Amino acid sequence: MESHEAQALAERFDREGYLVIPNALTPKELEPLRQRYDELMSAHWETVKRTDPDPRRVYLPRLLERDPVFEPLMDWPRTYPIARAILGQDITLASAGEADYRPANSGGWIGWHSDTSWLPGVPYPRQFHWVRCAYFLEDITEDMGPFTLLPGSHRATHPCPPGYTGPDHLPRTIPGQVAITGKAGTCLINNTEIWHTSTPNRSARPRKLLMVLYKHAWMRQWEAGHDVTREFGERQTDPRRRQLCNVGPWHRYDGNWDA
């Protein structure tokens, strides 16, 4: 992707809080990702079912470290330049990637929120955020519980109103909300401060996503088993990937690897 194209998309992202990139992955590129995702998720599903017989969501962290087939997603050429244009030269991974699975015929699992709404003492509008790239492994239609957001809400001067979520902890329909649907291979790139929710999957098909999160180098990673391990980072030989894996001092950034 040309730098001027990435910059134009970054400016739109700044206004709206999200981008939808069709054909971020081709059918040929999707196939090995889908196959390995299904293998890993099938094994993980059995583990989850032992403690939760009817899960609304199944989540597998550190996906980038589970198989080399996923590693290229950290700097995928059709999406990474956009994330870099948004965050700047000090871009790093906020986590080691996640596999997200919403079973068929399952309820919504979370109400309206922004991902850092729980942070105390940080004024609005929030100036710093993570950038999430969510890749669709299959077609996602409106009845499949698509990622639903309120464009421009990342610029809000106040938290997401609690009244947007009902007493049943499910999201209410909000004027202006957008459900993100698309063909397999689509990538949703969103500001994690945007107000968003997860609606019920009323279809007979599961919703499958691969997610990669980015941050500024000086921000902490997502911890509790989601962070990039030191061993994985040290294994990288490409300077860009080493930076993305938080190897080296926080002030060493893309274009300044020898500093």
ZAKEZA-700867 format. One record per atom (N, C-alpha, C): residue in three letters; x, y, z. Coordinates in steps of 0.05 Angstrom, whole numbers, padded with zeros to 5 digits, always signed. Atoms other than C-alpha are relative to their C-alpha. Layout:
! ZAKEZA-700867
ALAXYZ...
//
This chain:
! ZAKEZA-700867
MET+00017-00024+00000MET+00000+00000+00000MET+00018+00025+00000GLU-00015-00025+00001GLU+00026+00069-00019GLU-00004+00017+00025SER+00001-00015-00025SER+00041+00116+00039SER-00022+00021-00001HIS+00020-00020+00001HIS-00006+00170+00013HIS-00028-00012+00003GLU+00026+00013-00003GLU-00063+00120+00009GLU-00005-00007+00029ALA+00003+00007-00028ALA-00050+00096+00080ALA-00006+00025+00017GLN+00005-00024-00015GLN-00048+00168+00105GLN-00028+00011-00004ALA+00028-00009+00005ALA-00115+00185+00071ALA-00019-00017+00017LEU+00017+00017-00016LEU-00146+00125+00106LEU+00003+00006+00029ALA-00004-00007-00028ALA-00115+00145+00172ALA-00016+00025+00007GLU+00016-00025-00005GLU-00148+00214+00166GLU-00029-00006+00002ARG+00028+00008-00003ARG-00215+00181+00154ARG-00005-00014+00026PHE+00002+00014-00025PHE-00203+00136+00213PHE-00002+00020+00023ASP+00001-00020-00021ASP-00190+00197+00256ASP-00027+00013+00003ARG+00026-00012+00000ARG-00257+00226+00237ARG-00022-00020+00010GLU+00022+00019-00004GLU-00300+00163+00240GLU+00005-00021+00021GLY-00007+00020-00020GLY-00263+00117+00287GLY+00003-00028-00009TYR-00003+00027+00011TYR-00262+00057+00241TYR+00003+00001-00030LEU-00002+00004+00029LEU-00248+00031+00171LEU-00007-00029-00006VAL+00006+00027+00009VAL-00273-00029+00133VAL+00017-00004-00026ILE-00018+00005+00023ILE-00220-00058+00085ILE-00009-00027-00013PRO+00007+00025+00014PRO-00250-00108+00035PRO+00025-00014-00011ASN-00021+00015+00013ASN-00205-00163+00008ASN+00028+00004+00013ALA-00026-00001-00014ALA-00151-00153+00061ALA+00015-00026-00002LEU-00011+00027+00004LEU-00141-00228+00054LEU-00014-00013-00024THR+00011+00014+00023THR-00151-00266-00011THR-00010-00028+00008PRO+00008+00027-00006PRO-00186-00334-00013PRO+00023-00019+00004LYS-00023+00018-00002LYS-00119-00368-00023LYS+00015+00006+00026GLU-00013-00007-00026GLU-00089-00330+00037GLU-00016-00008+00024LEU+00017+00007-00022LEU-00149-00345+00080LEU+00001-00030+00007GLU+00003+00028-00003GLU-00148-00420+00070GLU+00017-00012+00023PRO-00016+00011-00022PRO-00088-00439+00115PRO-00006+00012+00027LEU+00008-00013-00025LEU-00110-00388+00167LEU-00025-00013+00011ARG+00026+00012-00008ARG-00180-00417+00169ARG+00004-00028+00010GLN-00005+00028-00007GLN-00155-00489+00172GLN+00012-00002+00028ARG-00014+00001-00026ARG-00108-00476+00231ARG-00018+00011+00022TYR+00019-00011-00019TYR-00159-00432+00266TYR-00020-00021+00009ASP+00020+00021-00007ASP-00211-00488+00263ASP+00012-00022+00017GLU-00013+00021-00016GLU-00162-00539+00290GLU+00005+00009+00028LEU-00005-00010-00027LEU-00141-00496+00349LEU-00026+00005+00015MET+00024-00006-00014MET-00211-00473+00364MET-00016-00025+00008SER+00013+00025-00006SER-00239-00543+00361SER+00010-00012+00026ALA-00012+00010-00025ALA-00190-00566+00415ALA-00007+00018+00024HIS+00006-00019-00022HIS-00201-00503+00457HIS-00029-00001+00008TRP+00029+00001-00006TRP-00277-00510+00451TRP-00006-00022+00020GLU+00004+00022-00019GLU-00274-00577+00487GLU+00008+00008+00028THR-00009-00009-00027THR-00235-00545+00544THR-00020+00019+00012VAL+00019-00020-00009VAL-00284-00487+00549VAL-00026-00013+00009LYS+00026+00013-00006LYS-00345-00533+00550LYS+00000-00014+00026ARG-00001+00013-00025ARG-00321-00567+00612ARG-00009+00018+00023THR+00008-00018-00021THR-00334-00505+00653THR-00024+00018-00008ASP+00022-00017+00010ASP-00385-00468+00609ASP-00014-00016-00022PRO+00014+00017+00020PRO-00435-00514+00574PRO-00013+00015-00023ASP+00013-00015+00020ASP-00466-00458+00534ASP+00014+00028-00004PRO-00015-00025+00003PRO-00413-00405+00518PRO-00011+00018-00021ARG+00008-00020+00020ARG-00433-00341+00482ARG+00024+00009-00017ARG-00024-00008+00014ARG-00362-00328+00462ARG+00023-00018+00009VAL-00024+00016-00006VAL-00298-00369+00459VAL+00024+00016-00011TYR-00021-00019+00005TYR-00232-00333+00460TYR+00027-00014+00004LEU-00026+00013-00002LEU-00161-00358+00446LEU+00022+00020-00003PRO-00020-00021+00001PRO-00104-00311+00464PRO+00027-00010-00012ARG-00027+00006+00010ARG-00032-00308+00438ARG-00001-00016-00026LEU+00004+00015+00025LEU-00054-00331+00370LEU+00025+00001-00018LEU-00024-00003+00017LEU+00009-00304+00335LEU+00021-00020+00008GLU-00021+00018-00010GLU+00051-00350+00378GLU-00007-00029-00003ARG+00009+00028+00000ARG+00010-00413+00367ARG+00007-00015-00025ASP-00007+00013+00025ASP+00029-00426+00295ASP+00012+00021-00019PRO-00013-00020+00018PRO+00076-00392+00244PRO-00019+00010-00021VAL+00019-00009+00020VAL+00017-00387+00196VAL-00012+00027+00006PHE+00013-00025-00008PHE-00010-00329+00237PHE+00020+00024+00002GLU-00019-00021-00005GLU+00055-00290+00245GLU-00001+00023-00021PRO+00000-00022+00019PRO+00050-00251+00179PRO-00022+00021+00005LEU+00021-00020-00005LEU-00013-00217+00205LEU+00010+00024+00016MET-00009-00022-00017MET+00028-00174+00252MET+00009+00024-00017ASP-00007-00022+00018ASP+00053-00133+00192ASP-00011-00005-00028TRP+00013+00007+00026TRP+00004-00153+00137TRP+00000+00024-00018PRO-00004-00023+00018PRO+00017-00109+00076PRO-00025+00016-00007ARG+00025-00015+00008ARG-00056-00089+00064ARG-00013+00013+00024THR+00012-00012-00024THR-00070-00068+00136THR+00020+00014+00018TYR-00020-00012-00018TYR-00006-00055+00175TYR+00007+00029-00007PRO-00007-00027+00006PRO+00012+00008+00136PRO-00021+00020+00009ILE+00021-00017-00010ILE-00055+00037+00156ILE+00003+00004+00030ALA-00003-00002-00029ALA-00045+00021+00230ALA+00025+00017+00006ARG-00024-00016-00004ARG+00025+00051+00225ARG-00005+00030-00005ALA+00006-00028+00006ALA-00002+00115+00193ALA-00018+00012+00022ILE+00017-00009-00022ILE-00053+00120+00250ILE+00017+00006+00025LEU-00015-00002-00025LEU-00005+00108+00308LEU+00027+00014-00002GLY-00026-00012+00003GLY+00061+00131+00280GLY+00023-00020+00001GLN-00023+00017+00002GLN+00132+00104+00278GLN+00005-00018+00024ASP-00005+00016-00024ASP+00131+00077+00349ASP-00021-00022+00004ILE+00020+00020-00002ILE+00077+00026+00334ILE+00012-00027+00010THR-00007+00026-00010THR+00081-00040+00372THR-00026-00016+00004LEU+00023+00017-00006LEU+00035-00099+00387LEU-00010+00005+00028ALA+00012-00002-00027ALA-00013-00090+00445ALA-00006-00027+00012SER+00004+00027-00009SER-00023-00165+00449SER+00012-00019-00021ALA-00010+00019+00019ALA-00001-00229+00414ALA-00021-00012-00018GLY+00021+00009+00018GLY-00065-00235+00374GLY-00020-00018+00014GLU+00021+00016-00012GLU-00131-00268+00389GLU-00018-00013-00021ALA+00021+00013+00016ALA-00179-00318+00358ALA-00026+00005+00015ASP+00026-00007-00012ASP-00251-00296+00371ASP-00021-00017-00014TYR+00020+00019+00011TYR-00309-00346+00361TYR-00027+00005+00014ARG+00027-00003-00010ARG-00383-00332+00369ARG-00017-00024-00010PRO+00015+00024+00009PRO-00423-00398+00368PRO-00026+00008-00015ALA+00025-00003+00013ALA-00484-00405+00323ALA-00023+00001+00021ASN+00024-00001-00018ASN-00551-00387+00357ASN+00008+00006+00029SER-00009-00008-00027SER-00517-00353+00416SER-00008+00029+00005GLY+00008-00026-00007GLY-00537-00291+00454GLY+00022+00020-00001GLY-00021-00021-00003GLY-00501-00224+00458GLY+00015-00004+00026TRP-00015+00006-00024TRP-00446-00226+00509TRP+00010+00025+00014ILE-00009-00024-00013ILE-00430-00153+00524ILE-00016+00024-00010GLY+00015-00024+00008GLY-00466-00086+00524GLY+00018+00021-00013TRP-00015-00022+00012TRP-00444-00019+00496TRP+00023+00008+00019HIS-00023-00008-00016HIS-00374+00002+00519HIS+00022+00010-00018SER-00025-00003+00014SER-00306+00027+00499SER+00021-00016+00016ASP-00018+00020-00013ASP-00246-00017+00515ASP+00015+00010+00024THR-00014-00010-00023THR-00214+00030+00565THR-00018+00018+00017SER+00018-00016-00016SER-00276+00059+00597SER+00004-00004+00030TRP-00004+00006-00028TRP-00254+00028+00663TRP+00024+00015+00012LEU-00023-00014-00010LEU-00191+00071+00667LEU-00008+00025+00016PRO+00008-00023-00016PRO-00199+00122+00724PRO+00018+00024-00006GLY-00017-00024+00001GLY-00175+00194+00719GLY+00010+00008-00027VAL-00009-00007+00027VAL-00165+00196+00644VAL-00022+00017-00013PRO+00021-00018+00009PRO-00203+00256+00615PRO-00009-00007-00029TYR+00011+00002+00027TYR-00248+00256+00554TYR+00001+00027-00014PRO-00004+00024+00018PRO-00241+00259+00496PRO+00028-00012+00003ARG-00025+00014-00004ARG-00188+00207+00503ARG+00019+00003-00024GLN-00018-00006+00021GLN-00126+00223+00463GLN+00016-00025-00009PHE-00017+00023+00007PHE-00092+00155+00463PHE-00017-00026+00000HIS+00017+00023+00004HIS-00120+00088+00442HIS+00016-00022-00012TRP-00011+00022+00016TRP-00105+00020+00413TRP-00014-00001-00027VAL+00012+00004+00027VAL-00119+00001+00341VAL-00004-00030-00004ARG+00006+00029+00004ARG-00153-00066+00328ARG-00005-00006-00029CYS+00006+00011+00027CYS-00151-00104+00262CYS-00014-00026+00004ALA+00016+00025-00003ALA-00206-00157+00260ALA-00005-00011-00028TYR+00002+00013+00026TYR-00202-00204+00201TYR-00023-00020-00001PHE+00023+00018+00003PHE-00265-00241+00177PHE+00010-00026-00013LEU-00008+00026+00013LEU-00250-00315+00165LEU-00023-00011-00017GLU+00024+00008+00016GLU-00321-00326+00138GLU-00016+00025-00006ASP+00019-00022+00004ASP-00375-00281+00109ASP-00015+00006+00026ILE+00015-00008-00024ILE-00409-00242+00165ILE-00024+00016-00009THR+00025-00013+00007THR-00482-00223+00156THR-00012+00013+00025GLU+00011-00016-00022GLU-00526-00179+00200GLU-00012-00017+00022ASP+00012+00018-00020ASP-00558-00239+00236ASP+00021-00016+00015MET-00021+00016-00012MET-00490-00266+00258MET+00014+00013+00025GLY-00012-00014-00022GLY-00477-00218+00316GLY+00024+00015-00007PRO-00023-00015+00009PRO-00431-00172+00278PRO+00009+00021+00020PHE-00011-00023-00016PHE-00386-00121+00313PHE-00016+00024-00008THR+00018-00023+00005THR-00432-00061+00320THR+00011+00024+00015LEU-00012-00024-00012LEU-00407+00010+00333LEU-00015+00025-00007LEU+00012-00026+00004LEU-00427+00083+00336LEU+00022+00018-00012PRO-00021-00016+00013PRO-00385+00123+00285PRO+00004+00027+00014GLY-00007-00026-00012GLY-00349+00183+00314GLY+00000+00001+00031SER+00002+00000-00029SER-00361+00163+00387SER+00027-00001+00014HIS-00027+00000-00012HIS-00286+00156+00398HIS+00008+00029+00008ARG-00005-00029-00006ARG-00287+00233+00401ARG-00018+00010+00023ALA+00019-00009-00021ALA-00339+00235+00457ALA+00014+00014+00023THR-00011-00014-00024THR-00328+00282+00516THR-00010-00013+00026HIS+00010+00014-00023HIS-00359+00232+00564HIS+00000-00030-00005PRO+00000+00029+00004PRO-00362+00156+00576PRO-00025-00008-00015CYS+00023+00012+00013CYS-00410+00111+00538CYS-00023-00001+00021PRO+00022+00000-00020PRO-00478+00121+00573PRO-00009-00028+00008PRO+00008+00026-00009PRO-00497+00062+00616PRO-00028-00008-00010GLY+00027+00005+00010GLY-00569+00069+00591GLY-00001-00013-00028TYR+00000+00013+00026TYR-00547+00043+00523TYR-00001-00030+00002THR+00002+00029-00006THR-00546-00026+00555THR-00023-00005+00018GLY+00024+00006-00016GLY-00610-00056+00582GLY+00005-00014+00026PRO-00003+00014-00025PRO-00622-00088+00650PRO+00007-00029-00004ASP-00008+00027+00006ASP-00612-00155+00616ASP+00029-00002-00009HIS-00028-00002+00008HIS-00540-00132+00601HIS+00004-00003-00031LEU-00002+00001+00029LEU-00555-00134+00526LEU-00003+00028-00012PRO+00000-00027+00012PRO-00545-00074+00480PRO-00028+00008-00010ARG+00024-00012+00013ARG-00603-00029+00462ARG+00008+00010-00028THR-00005-00012+00027THR-00610-00004+00390THR+00003+00030+00003ILE-00006-00029-00002ILE-00578+00065+00385ILE-00001+00013-00027PRO+00001-00013+00026PRO-00593+00114+00329PRO+00028+00005-00011GLY-00026-00005+00012GLY-00535+00117+00281GLY+00019-00024+00002GLN-00018+00022-00002GLN-00505+00050+00300GLN+00004-00014-00027VAL-00006+00014+00025VAL-00471+00010+00245VAL+00010-00029+00007ALA-00008+00027-00003ALA-00466-00066+00243ALA+00020-00006-00023ILE-00021+00004+00020ILE-00401-00086+00207ILE-00002-00028-00012THR+00002+00026+00014THR-00415-00141+00157THR+00019+00001-00024GLY-00018+00001+00023GLY-00374-00165+00098GLY+00007-00028-00008LYS-00008+00026+00010LYS-00345-00221+00058LYS+00025-00010+00015ALA-00024+00011-00011ALA-00291-00268+00083ALA+00024+00014-00012GLY-00023-00014+00009GLY-00224-00233+00079GLY-00001+00030+00006THR+00003-00028-00008THR-00252-00165+00101THR+00015+00004+00026CYS-00012-00008-00026CYS-00215-00129+00157CYS-00013+00025+00010LEU+00009-00024-00014LEU-00247-00081+00206LEU+00023+00011+00017ILE-00021-00014-00017ILE-00197-00031+00235ILE-00015+00020+00016ASN+00015-00019-00016ASN-00224+00007+00294ASN+00017+00011+00023ASN-00010-00013-00024ASN-00204+00055+00349ASN-00013-00014+00023THR+00012+00015-00022THR-00214+00017+00414THR-00016+00018+00019GLU+00016-00018-00016GLU-00245+00080+00445GLU-00028+00004-00012ILE+00027-00003+00012ILE-00304+00077+00397ILE-00020-00016+00016TRP+00021+00015-00014TRP-00369+00056+00430TRP-00009-00023-00018HIS+00007+00024+00016HIS-00384-00015+00408HIS-00012-00021+00017THR+00013+00022-00015THR-00421-00078+00427THR-00001-00025-00017SER+00003+00026+00014SER-00435-00150+00408SER-00029-00008+00001THR+00028+00008+00001THR-00505-00168+00386THR-00003-00030-00002PRO+00003+00029+00001PRO-00534-00239+00388PRO+00005-00011-00028ASN-00003+00015+00025ASN-00514-00289+00335ASN-00025-00017-00004ARG+00026+00014+00005ARG-00583-00312+00310ARG+00002-00019-00024SER-00003+00017+00024SER-00555-00350+00251SER+00008-00029+00008ALA-00008+00028-00004ALA-00539-00424+00243ALA+00030-00003-00005ARG-00028+00001+00005ARG-00466-00406+00230ARG+00016+00015+00021PRO-00017-00015-00019PRO-00410-00386+00278PRO+00013+00024-00013ARG-00015-00023+00009ARG-00376-00319+00272ARG+00029-00003+00008LYS-00029+00005-00005LYS-00300-00326+00266LYS+00016+00024-00008LEU-00017-00022+00005LEU-00250-00270+00273LEU+00029-00006+00009LEU-00028-00001-00009LEU-00174-00263+00278LEU+00005+00030+00007MET-00003-00028-00009MET-00155-00200+00317MET+00030+00005+00007VAL-00027-00010-00006VAL-00089-00162+00320VAL-00002+00029+00011LEU+00002-00026-00013LEU-00081-00102+00367LEU+00027+00014+00000TYR-00024-00017+00001TYR-00031-00045+00361TYR-00002+00023+00020LYS-00001-00022-00019LYS-00008+00010+00409LYS+00025+00016-00005HIS-00025-00015-00001HIS+00045+00063+00420HIS+00021-00016+00017ALA-00021+00015-00014ALA+00112+00035+00445ALA+00000+00005+00030TRP-00002-00007-00028TRP+00107+00071+00511TRP-00024-00010+00016MET+00024+00011-00014MET+00039+00040+00528MET+00005-00029+00008ARG-00003+00028-00009ARG+00035-00025+00567ARG-00016-00019-00017GLN+00015+00021+00015GLN+00014-00089+00534GLN-00024-00009+00016TRP+00022+00015-00013TRP-00050-00126+00550TRP+00013-00024+00013GLU-00014+00021-00015GLU-00027-00174+00604GLU-00017-00024+00004ALA+00017+00024-00008ALA-00057-00236+00638ALA+00000-00021-00022GLY-00001+00021+00020GLY-00033-00284+00584GLY-00006+00009-00028HIS+00005-00010+00027HIS-00048-00240+00524HIS+00025+00013-00012ASP-00023-00015+00010ASP+00019-00204+00519ASP+00019-00017-00017VAL-00021+00013+00016VAL+00075-00220+00470VAL+00022-00010+00018THR-00021+00010-00018THR+00124-00266+00505THR+00028+00009-00010ARG-00028-00008+00006ARG+00198-00247+00507ARG+00012-00020-00020GLU-00012+00020+00017GLU+00216-00313+00474GLU-00009+00003-00029PHE+00010-00005+00027PHE+00171-00299+00414PHE+00013+00024-00013GLY-00012-00024+00011GLY+00199-00230+00405GLY+00029-00004-00007GLU-00028+00005+00006GLU+00271-00252+00409GLU+00005-00018-00024ARG-00002+00018+00022ARG+00258-00304+00357ARG-00003+00014-00027GLN+00003-00015+00025GLN+00241-00251+00305GLN+00027+00011-00009THR-00025-00010+00012THR+00297-00231+00258THR-00004+00026-00015ASP+00006-00025+00015ASP+00263-00175+00219ASP-00002+00024+00019PRO+00000-00022-00018PRO+00275-00107+00252PRO-00028+00011+00006ARG+00028-00010-00004ARG+00202-00085+00242ARG-00015-00019+00019ARG+00015+00018-00018ARG+00175-00148+00275ARG+00012+00000+00028ARG-00012-00002-00027ARG+00224-00143+00332ARG-00011+00025+00015GLN+00012-00023-00012GLN+00199-00073+00345GLN-00029-00005+00008LEU+00028+00006-00006LEU+00126-00096+00340LEU-00003-00018+00024CYS+00001+00018-00022CYS+00142-00150+00391CYS+00012+00012+00026ASN-00010-00015-00024ASN+00168-00097+00440ASN+00028-00008+00009VAL-00028+00006-00006VAL+00240-00119+00435VAL+00017+00025-00004GLY-00016-00024+00001GLY+00288-00062+00451GLY-00013+00022+00016PRO+00011-00022-00016PRO+00278+00004+00487PRO-00024+00013-00013TRP+00026-00011+00010TRP+00211+00039+00480TRP+00004+00023-00020HIS-00004-00023+00017HIS+00242+00099+00445HIS+00013-00007-00027ARG-00011+00009+00025ARG+00272+00057+00389ARG-00024-00006-00019TYR+00024+00002+00016TYR+00223+00063+00332TYR+00007-00005-00029ASP-00002+00005+00028ASP+00212+00046+00259ASP+00016+00023-00014GLY-00017-00021+00013GLY+00266+00083+00219GLY+00023+00009+00018ASN-00021-00009-00018ASN+00310+00091+00280ASN+00012-00025+00015TRP-00008+00024-00013TRP+00331+00019+00294TRP+00029+00000+00009ASP-00029+00000-00007ASP+00405+00036+00297ASP+00006+00022+00021ALA-00004-00022-00019ALA+00395+00094+00346ALA+00007-00010+00028
//
